[in-house]
Amino acid sequence: MAYYVYLLASDKYGTLYLGVTNDIVRRVYEHKSKVVAGFTKRYAVDKLVWFEIYDDPTSAIAREKELKKWRRNWKIRLIEE
């Protein structure tokens, strides 16, 4: 099974959201349709701008935690690359 670390954005240079999931299609749909109340619904963060694929959840979660410590401009550079 694949696990995904992903970044969503509200607009270019807008609000960013970092998450991890095992079903990226379902999860992006949930963000776009705003079915779950929370950060992404409040700030209209629903555009998938970047993702990485991992084979196990431990690696994906570790990568997510690592990226959450990054500065915003580092995340934007990652998206643009």
DAJOQUI-V706890 format. One record per pair of residues at least 12 apart in sequence whose C-alpha atoms are under 10 Angstrom apart, sorted by the first residue. I is the first residue (numbers start at 0). J is the second residue. Records with the same first field share a line. If there is no record, write none. Layout:
I=J  J
//
This chain:
0=21  22  53  54  55  56
1=20  21  22  23  51  52  53  54  55  56  59
2=19  20  21  22  23  51  52  53  54  55  56  57  58  59  60
3=18  19  20  21  22  23  50  51  52  53  54  55  56  58  59  60  62  63
4=17  18  19  20  21  23  49  50  51  52  53  56  58  59  60  61  62  63  64  66
5=17  18  19  20  23  26  27  47  48  49  50  51  52  59  63
6=18  19  44  45  46  47  48  49  50  51  63  66  74  75  77  78
7=27  30  39  43  44  45  46  47  48  49  50  78
8=39  42  43  44  45  46  47  48  49
9=39  42  43  44  45  46  47  48
10=43  44  45  46  48
11=46  48  75
12=71  72  75
13=42  43  44
14=39  42  43  44  45  71
15=39  42  44  45  46  47  48  71  74  75
16=38  39  42  44  45  46  47  67
17=49  50  63  64  66  67  74
18=50  59  60  63  64  66  67
19=50  51  52  56  59  60  61  62  63  64
20=52  56  59  60
21=52  53  54  55  56  59
23=47  50  52
27=45  46  47
28=45
29=45
30=43  44  45  46  47
31=43  44  45  46  47
32=45
33=45
48=75  77  78  79
49=74  75  77  78  79  80
50=78
51=63
//
